[in-house]
């Protein structure tokens, strides 16, 4: 059905639709005189045409009115017949015009209802279809594609009524109305993505403009806000509005999208290893966009599927993105030390500005504070550890302290660490950094993790293993993958306490359970190897891990039980200056009480409670009291040297 501009006196589709209704009501003796006058006076009559209605209608479509273009284009795209176009237009006017509705009700009496039945429409427009008119209208392309809906009551086909989904009816009249289960794609936060992603989005838009067939574009990111912003930018580049399809894909959705010139957007979270057909809307002839997680794969159904994962910006791009929020010097420092995603930079800048009240230049401290408060999407699977651990608070052997310092420096320089080296080193380098902290309970592994995060000026998140692990097949992998993806985008330090429960040794396969457990371990090891962030794992012993696990680590740090000299330093670091212990007392306690730093902390908390009773500084007998409580917890006797009263005990 081709159309061109026409003079105003040319009849439109509604004229022919009402003419057909008038023709169907000629023999209706019960027709109200006023309604009959409406049909005869306001619109053309069949007699005036001088030829069959459908023939005249087809001739007139060559000079169609501009307000009918949307309906004609819809008919062309979905293969509607002339009869279906007239039926559709009559159904539309019945929804809007009360008098037309009354005319329809009178014409099909005694069948109740102001919407036309299939039988009435067949009588009005089925002159060339003969006895097949009811079947052609009731099962035609318009009904199959959900453009017209046929009532579901148990009645003969001729007596069943037709209606049009309201969003389609309004769209054909140029009015935007949402489809049930769809919402407009809007940028929730202005996120500059950087020159690299901007260029890629422009290239994708050109690809879709030049495509001869419908295509699928899947944009992936561990940060949904970033993928959302990229999709909004792509729709802008296409010059088409995007609609997020949240509910079930129902009949008529494709026609509604087509009439509006819109692009459907699906939000899908695929599990690791999952393969799923690319989403499709029946009858929709346009392109489809998908906001997806980084895992899984979309299978092609004949359409070209393009996968794009939004990369972490380069240092130069990060510096430019930071300059939207901070000074140039601070922007360069943040870009050099942190691999934030574009979305995370925008979020931190906004959060820091909000906390500062919008006035003054942002400082490094403002950005650090924002990093702890800004949403990261990790709270469901991990807990923020807010402790800040200074250098004096971390008491470890000198060699271990040097290893920790080197690890911090490795984390800071990880993004460009292999620049200038040969291709063999650069070929498989990834910026992720992984360290295992092993040693007995209470030797400072978790404290060291907090110290590392403090030195790096990054939030530390302790993984909640009970939330990550699941008895259902695939759920643990899905949870962990989601956790790591969000952590990569947010630039945080992840801490897996008692990591051997997740990354332990693979077992000999005796049954299906062993096979599943080993497959899960294999996935976790591979995902950890591909992780681009900073992860710390703790365990009481390295022997609990699979040998393949050690190869995926950058560093293994041993936390041994402290010796006497280290215990004295731990006592001093915990006590500070608010005590009356003499150096000899401190030496005797450090020599006799062979306990870990965690136990020293617990003993001193008990001592502080005991000291509060005399409202003064901690004394030696308060410390002895705390040690007695700690040894009772261990089921051991307090060393003899500490049970003998010492000089200075009051």
N, C-alpha and C positions, 0 to 999 in steps of 0.2 A: 504494500500500500504506500505509494509515493505521494507526497503532498507538495504544494507550492502555495505562495501567497495568493489570496483571493479577495475579491471585493466583499463588502459587508453583507450584500443581499443574498449571497450564496447560502443555502440552508446548511446548518451544522448537523452533527450526529444526533443531538437531542431532538431536532425537528423530525428526523426520520424515526427515531425511537418512539416519539409520541404519536406520530402518524400510524405506525404499526399498532400501537395500543388502541388508537381510535378505530382502526380497521377491525381489531379483535372484538370491539364492543358494539359493533353496528347492530347486532341482533340481541343485545342485552336490554330487554324491556325494562329491567329494574334500574337502569342507569339514571342517576340523578340528573335533572336537566342542567343544573349549574355545572356539574362535572363534564357533561357532554359538550356544553358550550365552551368550556376551557379547552378541551382537546381539539375542537373544531376551529375555534377562533384564534388561539395562540400559536398554533402550529399548522404546517402544511397538511393537506388531506391527500389521500391516495388518488382521488379523482383528479386533483390538480397536476399530478405527476405525468399523467398521460402514458405511463408505462409501469411495469411491475416495480414494487417498492425496492427490492434488492438491486434491480438493474439501475434504477435511478440513483440509489445510494452509492453504488460502485462508481458511477459516472461522476458524482459530486465529489467523491474522495480525492479526485485528481486536483480539485481546487479547494482543499479543506481549509477550515478556519484555523488560525494560529492556536486558539485555546483547545483545539482538538488534537494537536500534534502529539502530546504525551500519550494519549490513548491509542493513536494510530501507531506510534513507535512501539508501544507495548504489544499491540496486536501483531506487528511484523516480527518482533523478537520471539514471541511465544506461539506463533502459528495460529492465531485466532481467526476463525472464519468471519465473514460479514455478519452472519446471524449472531455469532457470539459477541461481536462488537456492539450490535444493537441491543442485545440482551444485557450486556454489561452496563451500557449507558442508561437503560431503563431502570435497572436495579439501583444504580447510583442516584438517579433523580427521585426514586421512591424513598430513599433514605433521607432526602432533603426537603421535598415538597409535600406538604400535608394533603393538598388537593389531589395530587397524582396518586398518593397512597390510597385515598378514598376511592378514586376511580378504579384502581387495581382491585381493591376489596370488593367493590360492587360487581366488577367484571367477572370475578372468579367465585362469587357466591354460589352455593352455600359454604364453600371452603373459607374458613376464617383466616384473616391475616392481611396486612397491608403490603407485604412483600410478594412479588409475582411468583406464581408457580411455574413449573416446567411446562405444564400443559398450556397455560395462558401465553407464555412466550413462544411456544411452538405454533399456536394459533395466530400470533401477531406477526411472526417473522419466518415461519417455516414453509412458505409457499413453494419453494423449489426443492424442499426436502421430502415432501409427501408424508407418508406414514412414519418415516424414520425420524421426524423432527424431534420428537420427545427424547429418543435415545441419543441423537447427535448433541442436543443441548445438555442433557443430563449427564453425559459422559464425555463431553468435549474437552478440548485442550484447556479452556479456562477453568473448568472444574478440576482437572487433573493437576494443574499447577497451583491450585489454591487461590486463584484470582477471583473465582466465584465459589461460594460454599453452598452446598446443597444440604438441606435439613436432614437430620438423621432419624426422624421419627418413622415408625413402621407404617408406611402409607404407600400407595402406588406411586410410581415415579412421576406421573403427570401431576399428582397432587402435592408433591413436595416443593417447598419454597426455596428460592435462591437469595443469597445475600452476598455482600462484598465486605471483606475486612475493612474496618474504618480507616486504618493507616494507608491502605492502598487507595481508597476513594479520595482521601484528602491529598495524597501525593499526586494523584492525577490532576488535581486542581491547584497544585503548586503550594500546598500547605504541608509543612513538616510536622509529622506526628510520630512518636516513637512506636516501634513494634514491641509487643509484649516480650520481655526477656532480652531486650537490646537497649543499650544506652550509648550516647555519643562519646566518641573518643576525644577527650580533651586533655591538654597538657596540665597535669596537676601541679607541676612546679617547673618554672622556667629553668631548663638545664642546658647550658651550652655544652655540646658534646665534643667540640674540638674540630680542627680542620680535617683530620683523617676521617672520622665518622661522617662529617658533613659531606665530604666528597663521595664517600661510599653510598650515602643515602641518595645523592643526586644521580649517581650511576644506576642505582636500583630503579629510580623513577624513570630514567631514560629507557632502561630495559623493559619496563612495563608499558611505557608509551609505544614502543616499537614492536611489541609482541603481537603476533597475529592470533594467538590462542590464549585462553586464560592460564595464568601462572600462579604459583604459590610462593610467597616470600615469608620465611620464618626468621624472625629476629630473636636472638638468644642473649640472655644476660643473667647473671646470678642476682642482679639487683632489678626487680620488676619495674621500679620507677624509671630506670634508665631505658629499658626496652620500651616502656610506654611512651617516653619522650621521643625516642627514635621513630616509633610508628606514627606518632602525631606529626612529626617532621616529614615523614615519607608521604603521608596523606596530603599535607600542604603542598609538597612538591608535585604530587599528582593532580592537584586542583580538585580533589574529591573529598567529601566528608567521610570519616570513618565511623563505623558503629560497632561497638563491642557486643558480640553475641554471647550472652551469659546463659540463657535458658536453652531449652530444647529447640532444635531447628524444626519449625512447623511449616506446613504448606502455605504458600503465599509469600514467604519471606524473600525468596529470590526475586519475585516480581516487584515487591516493595523496594528492595535495594536498587533494582534496575531503574525504576521510575525516578527515584531520587538521585540517581547517579552516584550512589554511595559505595563504599568499600567495606566488606565484612571483616572484622578482626576477631580472632579467637584467642583465648588465653588458655594455654595447655601446659600442664606440668607432667612431663614424661619421666618414668622411672629409669634408672640405669639399665641399659640393655633392651628397653622397651621399643618395639616397632609398631607404629600406628599409621593408618592411612591418613593422608593429608585431608583436612576437613573440607567438605564439599556441601554446597547448597543446591538442591535439585533445581534445575532450570536456570540458575543464575549464570549469565554469560561472562561475568567480569572476573577480575583477579581477587585472590584471597590472601589476607595477611594473618600471620600467627605470631603472638607473643609467647615465647616458649622458654622453658628451663634449658640448661646447657646439656642435659642428658637425653638419651633416646634418639630415635630417627624417624623421620616422616617418609613414608613410602609413596612413590608416585603412582597415580592412577591414569597416566597418560599426560598429565600436566607437568610442566617443568617445575621442579621444587628447588628453590635457592635458599641455602642455609647461611646465615651470617651471625657470628657471635661478636658482639661489640667488644673490642679490645680495651685493655687498660691503656690510657693515653701514655705516650712517651713522656720523658722528662720535660722536653721543650713544650709539649702540649699542656702538660700539667701546670707548668709555670704560667702559661698564658691563661689557663682556666682559673688559677688561684688569684691572678691579678684583678679579676672581677671583684675580689673581696678584701685583699690585703695589699700591702706595699710590694714593690717589685723585689726588694731584697728578701723579704720574708717568703714571697711566692717561690723564689728560686730555692730557698732552703727547704721549704715543705716539699717541693717537687723532687729535690735530690734525695731526701730521706724517706719519703713515703710514696707507695704505689697506689694512691687513691684512684678510684674510678671517677668519671666525670660527675655521676650522680652523687657520689659521696662528697666530692668537693663542693658541689652546690648546696648539699644538705648542711655540711659543716659551716660553710660561709653564712648561710641563712640563720642557723642556730646560734652561731657566735654573735652575729649582729643583733639578734633578738635578745640574747642574754646581756649584751652590753647596752641595750636600750637604744640602739641605732645611732649613737653619737661617738665620735672619735675614731681613731685608727685602730684596727684589730691588732692584737699582739699574739705572740706564740702561745702565751698562757690562755688567752681567750679561745684559740683554736683547740688547744688541749682539753680545756673544760668542755667545749662543745662536743668533742669526740667521745667523751664519757656519757653525755646526756642525749645526744642525737640518736634517734631510732636506727638500729642496724639490721633489724629483722632476725636477730639471733636469740632473742629472749625466750622463745618457746623451747629451744634446744640447748641453751647455754646460759650461764649466770655470770653477770658482770662482777669481777673482783675489783673492788674500788681501792684496795690498799696501795699506797705509794710507799715504796721501800727505798730508803736512802742508802748511800754507800756504808756509813757506819753501822747500819742495822743488819747488813749481810756479813756474818762472820764465818768465813770458810778458809781453808788452807790457801796459801799464796798461789800455788800452781793452779788450783781449781778457779781461783778468782781471775787469774790471767786467761784461762780458757773461756770463762764467762765474758770477759772483756772482748776477747777475740770474736766470740759469737755475736755480741752486740754490734761490733764493727762490720761483721759479715752481713748482718741484717740491714744495716744502713747502706751498704754499698752494693747490695745484691742486684739492683736493676742494671747497672753497667759494669758489673764485676769482670766480665770477660772481654770487654772492649780492648782491642789492640792485640789480643791473643790469636793464635792460629785457628784454622777452620775445624780441626779435630776437637778442640775444646769448646768452640762455639756451637758445634753442630747440635748437640743434645742438651745444651745448658738451659735450665729453667730457673727463674728467680726465686722459687720456693726454698725455704730454709727449714730443716727438720732436725730436732735434737731430742735425744732420750736422756732423761735424768734418772739415774738408778741409785738406790741406796736404801738402807733401813728406814723405817718410819721415824719421822721427827728429825731427820738430818738436814732439813732446810731446802728440800726440792721445790716445794710450793713457794716458799719465801724467795728462792732464787728466780722463779718464774715471774713473781711480782716485781722483783728488782730489774729483770730484763725489760719488762713492759714499761717500767718507770723510766729507765734509761732511754728507751726508744720513743717515749712520749706517745705510747699507744694504749688503748684499752685492752685489758686482759679478760678473756671470757673462759670460764671453766665449763667444759662440756658436761651436760647432765646425761650420764650414760643411761639412766632409767628412761629418759625421754627419747633417746636415740635408738636404743635397742628395742626390738619387737619380736614377738613369737611368730608373726605372720611373715611368710616368705616374701622377700623383696623390700619389706618396709624399712628394715635397718639400713640397707644400702641407700634407699631413697632419702631417708632422714639425714644420713651422713653426707650424701651428695649435696643436698639442699643447704646443710650447715656450712660445708666447705665453700660452696659457691657464694653464699652471702658473705662469708668471712673474707674471701678473696677480694670482693668488690668493696668491702668496708674498711680494709686495712686494719685488722686487729690481730692480737696474739691469741692463738687458741691453745688451751691447756687441757690435755687429756690425763686426768688423774687415774692411776691404776689402769693404764692403757692396755695391759696384757689381757684384760677381759675382752677387748675388742680385737687386738692385733696379735693374739697368742698363736702358739704353734698349730700348724695343721696336723690333723690326726690321721691314723690309718683308717681307710674307708672300710667299714664293716656293714653299714646300712645306709639308707637314704638320708638319715639325719646327718651322718658323718659327711656324706657327699655335699649336702647343702651347707654345712658349717664350713667346709673347706672352700667351697665356691664363694661364700661370703667373705672369708679371710682373703682370698685372692683378689676380690674386688676392692676391699679396703686397702690392701697394700698398693694396688695399682693406682687407685684414686689419690692416695697419699703421695705417691711418687709424682703425680701430675699436678699436685696442689701448688699454686703459685704464691701462697702466703707464708706466714711464720707459724709454725706449730711446735709445741713443746709436749712431750709425753713423759709421764713419771711411772716408775715401777719399783718394786722392792728388789727385783733381780732381773738381769738381762737374760738369764737362762730360760725364762718363760716365753721368750719370743722366738718366732721362726727365723731360721738363718737368713732367709730372703729379706726379712725385715731390716736387719742390720745394714744390708747393702743400700737401702733406700734412705739411710740417715746421713746427715752431714756431720753429726757430732754425737758422741756418747760420753756423758759426764758422770763420773763416779762420786757419789756423796757417801763417804765413809763415816763411821761413828767418830766423833771428835776425840782427840787426845787431851791430856791434862792441860796443856798450854791453850789449846783451842777452847776447851771448856771454860777456862778462866776468862778468856776474851768474850765468850758468850754470856757469862755471868755479868761481866762489867757492862756489856752492851745492853743487857736487859735491866740491870739495876739503875744505871745512870748515876746521879749524885744524891738521890734522896734515900740514903741509908747511913748506918753507923758502923758498918763492917770495916775492920782493919785489914791491911794487905795480907797479914798472916792468916786471918780467918778465910779470906777469899782463896788463898792458896790451898788451905786444908780442904775446903769444900770442893774445889776443882779437882784435887787429887783423889779424894775419897769417893765422891759421887760420880760414878761412871754412867752418865745419862746423856741423852741427846739434847739438841737445842730445843726441840718441841717439849720435852719433859722439863727442861729448865724453865721454860715459859710457864708451863702449868704449875710448877712448884712455886714460882714467884707470885702468881695470881693468888694461890692459897696463902702465901706469906703476907700479901697485901691485905687480905681480909683479916688475918690475925693481928696485923699491925694496926688496923683501923680501930681496934678495941681500946688501944691506949693512945690513940690520936697523936701519933708521932711518926718519925721516919722508921723505916724497916730496920730491925735489929737482928742480931745473929740468931737469937732463939726463934724469931719469926720465920727465918729462912729454914731453920731445922724443923720447925713445925710443918712448913710447906713440903720439905723433902720427905718427912715421915708419911704425909698423905700420898705423895707420889709413889713411894716405895710400896705402900699398901696396895695401890692400884695395880702395881706390877706383881704383887704376891711375893714380895721379897722383904728381907729384913734391912733396916737402915744400917749402913756400915758402922762398925764398932767405933771408928775414929770420930764419927759425928754424934755418937751417943754419949761421949765423955764430955762433961761440961768444960768449956774453954774460957780462958781469961777474957774478960770483957763482956760475958753474957750476963745480962741483967734480968 
